[in-house]
Amino acid sequence: MEPTKEMASAYKRRRKLVLDLLSEIPGIKSNEPGGAFYVFPDISSYFVKSDGETTINTSGDLALYLLAKAHVSVVGGGAFGSPKCIRISYAASDENLKVALVHIKEALAKLK
């Protein structure tokens, strides 16, 4: 298989992996992206929730919360015209993506 097809296949696999893992997190709504290597899940169900220390009011707040609590870097969707979403890149290894999504799921479960 030529390198370009191998890479395209890897990204499709990673996109499916990330979407499958996101579907297991309550309150997250995702659509399958048609291009690039990012997903933009709607995380607005977490707005106005708190873990007792941090209250989430924006996607930027959630991005900072995930960085601090889950040690996962995502980007608030406001900069991309999607203020209810975060941007998650799947340009990483399958194993790193699995670990990151477990950490995200655990951190979001602490928000009430």
C-alpha contacts under 8 A as a table, 3 or more apart, distances in Angstrom:
res1	aa1	res2	aa2	distance
1	M	5	K	6.46
1	M	6	E	6.27
2	E	5	K	5.55
2	E	6	E	6.26
3	P	6	E	4.98
3	P	7	M	6.12
4	T	7	M	5.20
4	T	8	A	6.17
5	K	8	A	5.02
5	K	9	S	6.05
6	E	9	S	5.13
6	E	10	A	6.20
7	M	10	A	4.99
7	M	11	Y	6.22
8	A	11	Y	5.20
8	A	12	K	6.26
9	S	12	K	5.17
9	S	13	R	6.23
10	A	13	R	5.11
10	A	14	R	6.14
11	Y	14	R	4.98
11	Y	15	R	5.94
11	Y	37	F	6.95
11	Y	90	Y	7.34
11	Y	91	A	7.30
12	K	15	R	5.07
12	K	16	K	6.25
13	R	16	K	5.23
13	R	17	L	6.18
14	R	17	L	4.89
14	R	18	V	6.12
14	R	90	Y	6.08
14	R	91	A	7.89
14	R	93	S	7.97
14	R	94	D	6.33
14	R	97	L	7.96
15	R	18	V	5.26
15	R	19	L	6.11
15	R	32	E	7.96
15	R	37	F	7.40
15	R	39	V	7.78
15	R	90	Y	6.35
16	K	19	L	5.12
16	K	20	D	5.93
17	L	20	D	5.19
17	L	21	L	6.19
17	L	94	D	7.69
17	L	98	K	7.90
18	V	21	L	5.17
18	V	22	L	6.01
18	V	90	Y	7.09
18	V	97	L	7.00
18	V	98	K	7.71
18	V	101	L	7.50
19	L	22	L	5.05
19	L	23	S	6.10
19	L	30	S	7.00
19	L	32	E	7.32
19	L	39	V	7.92
20	D	23	S	5.19
20	D	24	E	6.90
21	L	24	E	5.38
21	L	25	I	7.23
21	L	98	K	7.71
21	L	101	L	6.56
22	L	25	I	5.39
22	L	28	I	6.79
22	L	30	S	7.42
22	L	101	L	7.20
23	S	26	P	7.53
23	S	28	I	6.96
23	S	29	K	7.36
23	S	30	S	7.43
25	I	28	I	6.02
25	I	105	K	5.92
27	G	43	I	6.80
27	G	45	S	5.53
27	G	46	Y	7.25
28	I	41	P	6.31
28	I	42	D	5.79
28	I	43	I	5.27
28	I	44	S	7.96
28	I	45	S	7.23
29	K	41	P	5.48
29	K	42	D	5.07
29	K	43	I	6.94
30	S	39	V	7.51
30	S	40	F	6.74
30	S	41	P	4.41
30	S	42	D	6.30
31	N	39	V	7.64
31	N	40	F	7.52
31	N	41	P	6.99
32	E	39	V	7.23
33	P	36	A	7.58
33	P	38	Y	7.30
33	P	39	V	6.14
33	P	40	F	7.97
37	F	89	S	5.74
37	F	90	Y	5.58
37	F	91	A	6.16
38	Y	87	R	6.22
38	Y	88	I	5.34
38	Y	89	S	4.31
38	Y	90	Y	5.91
38	Y	91	A	7.93
39	V	87	R	5.77
39	V	88	I	5.32
39	V	89	S	6.55
39	V	90	Y	7.68
40	F	77	G	7.35
40	F	85	C	5.61
40	F	86	I	5.43
40	F	87	R	4.75
40	F	88	I	6.48
41	P	85	C	5.31
41	P	86	I	5.99
41	P	87	R	7.13
42	D	45	S	7.86
42	D	84	K	5.45
42	D	85	C	4.26
42	D	86	I	6.89
43	I	46	Y	5.88
43	I	47	F	7.64
43	I	59	S	7.26
43	I	84	K	5.98
43	I	85	C	5.42
43	I	86	I	6.95
44	S	47	F	5.25
44	S	58	T	7.80
44	S	59	S	7.45
44	S	84	K	5.02
44	S	85	C	6.90
46	Y	49	K	5.49
46	Y	56	I	6.65
46	Y	108	L	7.92
46	Y	111	L	7.31
47	F	55	T	7.87
47	F	56	I	5.05
47	F	57	N	4.82
47	F	58	T	6.35
47	F	59	S	7.99
48	V	55	T	6.05
48	V	56	I	5.23
48	V	57	N	5.25
49	K	55	T	5.59
49	K	56	I	5.57
49	K	57	N	7.74
49	K	111	L	5.50
49	K	112	K	5.18
50	S	53	E	6.76
50	S	54	T	5.39
50	S	55	T	4.20
50	S	56	I	6.22
50	S	110	K	7.81
50	S	111	L	4.85
50	S	112	K	5.49
51	D	54	T	5.79
51	D	55	T	6.93
51	D	110	K	5.50
51	D	111	L	4.61
51	D	112	K	6.29
52	G	55	T	7.50
54	T	65	Y	7.35
55	T	61	D	7.79
56	I	59	S	7.68
56	I	61	D	5.35
56	I	62	L	5.78
56	I	65	Y	7.91
57	N	61	D	6.22
57	N	62	L	7.78
58	T	61	D	5.07
58	T	62	L	6.48
58	T	76	G	7.88
58	T	83	P	7.23
58	T	84	K	7.27
59	S	62	L	4.98
59	S	63	A	6.15
59	S	75	V	7.93
59	S	76	G	4.65
59	S	77	G	6.27
59	S	78	G	7.10
59	S	83	P	6.15
59	S	84	K	5.99
59	S	85	C	6.03
59	S	86	I	6.01
60	G	63	A	4.98
60	G	64	L	6.29
60	G	75	V	6.95
60	G	76	G	4.37
60	G	77	G	7.46
60	G	78	G	7.56
60	G	86	I	7.91
61	D	64	L	5.22
61	D	65	Y	6.08
61	D	76	G	7.77
62	L	65	Y	4.87
62	L	66	L	6.06
62	L	76	G	7.39
63	A	66	L	5.23
63	A	67	L	6.25
63	A	73	S	6.95
63	A	74	V	5.51
63	A	75	V	5.73
63	A	76	G	5.73
63	A	86	I	7.12
64	L	67	L	5.05
64	L	68	A	6.18
65	Y	68	A	5.17
65	Y	69	K	5.82
65	Y	70	A	7.65
66	L	69	K	5.21
66	L	70	A	4.86
66	L	71	H	6.22
66	L	72	V	5.72
66	L	73	S	6.87
66	L	74	V	7.56
66	L	104	I	6.58
66	L	107	A	6.85
67	L	70	A	5.73
67	L	71	H	4.52
67	L	72	V	4.85
67	L	73	S	5.28
67	L	74	V	7.52
68	A	71	H	5.66
68	A	72	V	7.88
69	K	107	A	6.24
70	A	100	A	7.72
70	A	103	H	5.03
70	A	104	I	5.77
70	A	106	E	7.65
70	A	107	A	5.78
71	H	103	H	7.57
72	V	100	A	6.05
72	V	103	H	7.41
72	V	104	I	7.20
74	V	86	I	6.50
74	V	87	R	5.76
74	V	88	I	5.35
74	V	89	S	7.58
75	V	86	I	5.50
75	V	87	R	5.06
75	V	88	I	6.96
76	G	79	A	6.84
76	G	83	P	7.03
76	G	85	C	6.51
76	G	86	I	4.56
76	G	87	R	6.30
77	G	80	F	5.25
77	G	81	G	6.41
77	G	82	S	4.65
77	G	83	P	4.86
77	G	84	K	6.59
77	G	85	C	4.78
77	G	86	I	4.61
77	G	87	R	5.91
78	G	81	G	5.14
78	G	82	S	5.03
78	G	83	P	3.88
78	G	84	K	7.39
78	G	85	C	7.48
79	A	82	S	7.32
79	A	83	P	7.56
80	F	83	P	7.72
82	S	85	C	5.49
82	S	86	I	7.84
83	P	86	I	7.82
89	S	92	A	7.58
90	Y	93	S	7.98
90	Y	97	L	6.94
92	A	96	N	6.36
92	A	97	L	6.40
93	S	96	N	5.22
93	S	97	L	6.20
94	D	97	L	5.13
94	D	98	K	6.19
95	E	98	K	5.11
95	E	99	V	6.29
96	N	99	V	5.16
96	N	100	A	6.04
97	L	100	A	5.05
97	L	101	L	6.11
98	K	101	L	5.31
98	K	102	V	6.26
99	V	102	V	5.17
99	V	103	H	6.25
100	A	103	H	5.10
100	A	104	I	6.13
101	L	104	I	4.90
101	L	105	K	6.02
102	V	105	K	5.11
102	V	106	E	6.18
103	H	106	E	5.15
103	H	107	A	6.13
104	I	107	A	5.18
104	I	108	L	6.08
105	K	108	L	5.28
105	K	109	A	6.18
106	E	109	A	5.21
106	E	110	K	6.90
107	A	110	K	5.50
107	A	111	L	7.36
108	L	111	L	5.44
109	A	112	K	7.68
